[in-house]
Amino acid sequence: MASGLLTGAMSRERIANLPDDDWRRTNREYQEPRLSRNLALANLLTEIGKAHHVTAGVVAIAWTLHNPAVTAAIVGSRHPGQVEETIAAAEFSLSESEYERVRQFVVAHP
C-alpha cells in the first residue's frame, strides 16, 4: 500500500502535517517528483474504485493479484477495517480495460 500512498487517504495536506519525526518525511516516495506521481496513481485507483464502490486500496491489491506471475500479495494492516479491505480485494476483479488503465499509468510513470 506504499505506506498509505495507494490507499487514497493521503493528500498533500496530510503529508505536510505529518509529525517531524515521521519517517515518511524523508522517504523518496513522499518527495517530489515521486509524490506527484504517487498521488496521481492513487487518484486513478480511487476513480476506478468508485465505479465499483470499493476503495483505492482494494483496486491496488486486485491490480497486483491480476498479474499471473503474482501468487500472493503481502499487505499489512493496523486495524480490523484494513483487514476487511484486504479480504474484499481478494474477492474483487478488475475488468481488462481497468487493469490496462493502471498498467499504462505505471509504465508511463516509472
C-alpha positions as CSV (number, residue, x, y, z in Angstrom):
1,M,0.0,0.0,0.0
2,A,3.1,2.2,-0.2
3,S,2.8,3.2,3.4
4,G,-0.6,4.8,2.8
5,L,0.0,6.4,-0.6
6,L,-2.1,3.9,-2.6
7,T,-5.0,3.9,-0.2
8,G,-6.4,7.2,-1.4
9,A,-6.3,8.5,2.1
10,M,-3.1,10.6,1.6
11,S,-3.1,14.2,0.4
12,R,-0.5,16.9,0.1
13,E,-2.1,18.5,3.2
14,R,-2.0,15.3,5.2
15,I,1.7,14.7,4.2
16,A,2.6,18.3,5.1
17,N,1.1,17.8,8.5
18,L,3.0,14.5,9.3
19,P,4.9,14.8,12.6
20,D,8.5,15.9,12.2
21,D,9.8,12.5,13.3
22,D,7.6,10.6,10.8
23,W,10.0,8.5,8.6
24,R,7.8,9.3,5.5
25,R,9.0,12.9,5.6
26,T,12.4,11.8,4.2
27,N,11.2,8.8,2.1
28,R,11.7,9.5,-1.6
29,E,8.2,8.2,-2.4
30,Y,6.9,11.2,-0.3
31,Q,9.2,13.7,-2.1
32,E,8.8,15.3,-5.5
33,P,8.7,14.2,-8.2
34,R,7.6,10.8,-6.9
35,L,5.0,12.3,-4.6
36,S,3.0,13.8,-7.6
37,R,3.2,10.5,-9.4
38,N,2.1,8.5,-6.4
39,L,-0.9,10.9,-5.7
40,A,-1.9,10.7,-9.4
41,L,-1.8,6.9,-9.2
42,A,-3.9,7.0,-6.0
43,N,-6.4,9.2,-7.8
44,L,-6.7,6.8,-10.7
45,L,-7.2,3.9,-8.3
46,T,-9.9,5.9,-6.4
47,E,-11.6,6.7,-9.7
48,I,-11.7,3.1,-10.7
49,G,-12.8,2.0,-7.2
50,K,-15.8,4.5,-7.1
51,A,-17.4,2.8,-10.1
52,H,-17.4,-0.5,-8.0
53,H,-18.0,1.0,-4.6
54,V,-14.6,-0.2,-3.4
55,T,-11.6,1.8,-2.1
56,A,-8.4,2.6,-3.9
57,G,-6.6,0.1,-1.7
58,V,-8.9,-2.7,-2.9
59,V,-8.2,-1.7,-6.5
60,A,-4.4,-1.6,-5.8
61,I,-4.4,-5.1,-4.3
62,A,-6.7,-6.5,-7.0
63,W,-4.4,-5.0,-9.7
64,T,-1.4,-6.7,-8.2
65,L,-3.2,-10.0,-7.9
66,H,-4.3,-9.8,-11.5
67,N,-0.8,-10.4,-12.7
68,P,-0.4,-14.1,-13.4
69,A,3.1,-14.1,-12.1
70,V,1.9,-13.0,-8.7
71,T,0.7,-15.7,-6.4
72,A,0.1,-13.6,-3.3
73,A,0.3,-10.0,-2.1
74,I,1.7,-9.2,1.3
75,V,-0.4,-6.5,2.8
76,G,0.0,-5.1,6.3
77,S,-2.8,-3.7,8.5
78,R,-3.0,-1.5,11.6
79,H,-6.7,-2.1,12.4
80,P,-9.6,-4.5,11.6
81,G,-11.0,-2.3,8.8
82,Q,-7.8,-2.7,6.8
83,V,-8.1,-6.5,7.1
84,E,-11.6,-6.3,5.8
85,E,-10.4,-4.2,2.9
86,T,-7.7,-6.9,2.1
87,I,-10.4,-9.6,2.1
88,A,-12.6,-7.5,-0.2
89,A,-9.6,-7.1,-2.6
90,A,-9.2,-10.9,-2.8
91,E,-12.8,-11.2,-4.0
92,F,-12.8,-8.2,-6.4
93,S,-11.7,-8.4,-10.0
94,L,-10.8,-5.6,-12.4
95,S,-12.0,-5.6,-15.9
96,E,-9.3,-5.9,-18.6
97,S,-9.7,-2.2,-19.5
98,E,-9.4,-1.1,-15.9
99,Y,-6.3,-3.3,-15.4
100,E,-4.9,-1.8,-18.6
101,R,-5.5,1.8,-17.4
102,V,-3.5,1.2,-14.3
103,R,-0.8,-0.7,-16.2
104,Q,-0.4,2.1,-18.7
105,F,-0.1,4.6,-15.9
106,V,2.6,2.6,-14.2
107,V,4.5,2.1,-17.5
108,A,4.3,5.8,-18.4
109,H,5.3,7.0,-15.0
110,P,8.1,4.6,-13.8
